[in-house]
Amino acid sequence: MPPPSLERQQVQFNRVLLQVLRPGLRWLEIGCGHSSFDKELPVSEWQPVLSSLSLAVGVDNHFASLRRNREMPARVCADAVALPFRDGTFDLVSANMLAQHLPDPVAVLREIARVLRPGGKFLFQTTNTLNYQIALSRLANHGIQKSLTGWLEHRPADEVYRLYHQLNGQRQIEKCARTAGFCGVEIRYADSPGVLHALGPLRFIETISGRVLEHNSFRRYRRNLIVTLQLPSAYQREE
């Protein structure tokens, strides 16, 4: 297994997710897209875990991507601000690389808190605005962001979404989490392989910065955040 800093960001997140998924647990993935588990992650690692759950549901508002997802047993086309589930349905909600696309993260967090049981957790991975690449990307307009992301990451145009970065720093996350009713916040800093390989000399800069960010003293500037939010065990929903 490669060191975490060299793993694809989705593989890193999948491994963290698999550590918290327990037999009998009820799991909801928001923004599941066409794949919930990275193709580089062996099926033997995630399939037994998925099969042991009492409920596993994937939600996405992009119907074409949702149809292609063959990993989640149940799939629902819906928006994160209006989840079609009863209060307290799930033990765990997760979202991978979704938070940076939310214009109103508090509204989404409140909806997630609603469908979680008291004491339930929300696990998500998102970009870190303290990272130099993410900070630079915020200076570009949506058209440039869309073109560059599609080219560098080989993604079709309809799968490149607008960036808002309203839930992408420690202070933002803690403030929004408290407002939505969460009491526990845990943030881990993760790096991922470079995306500037097609930009010639910039690849060298990225390689050097990656080595620097491997040092623990610079971890807060890594590219991604893996965040766990927890509801209080005596959580009371608003009427």
C-alpha angles and dihedrals in degrees: 000000000000120000113274093252090062098046122100110263093243092052090051091051093044091055092051090047093051089055092061100039107098132184112278094017122139110229133188123189116198117205093015093162119180095325134032096186126044117251089234091061110089114246088229089067099054108022097071090048093049091048091053094059122100091218134011120176131175121204128193134155092215103085097191092056092044092055090056094055107102097167104070113076091214127031129187129187105222144123122259092236092057110036112183096224136104123256114280096011098137139052094199135023121189137184128184118207094340105109096075089062097055116107091189108028095171091061090052093045091051090052091049090050089052095056093042122088116240107283091022123141138230114206119189143161122213142155123282116234090205090067112098095230093051092045091053093047090058089064092063125081121245094263093056092042091051095049095045095045092048091050098044097041098034093235126152116250094249090059096055109089133194116272122227103163095206095139103037109103135058096252093045092049095047093047095047092044093054091047091052094049103261117137105186125060125182120177126190124185118226134179129207138200117286123274097192096078090115094055100074113217092024088069089068091051090050092050092052093046090049091057091049092050091054088073112093093229090065098041094112089068096056118124101252141039123212106200134188119196121186132197118225113260089240094047113161117203120223114252 
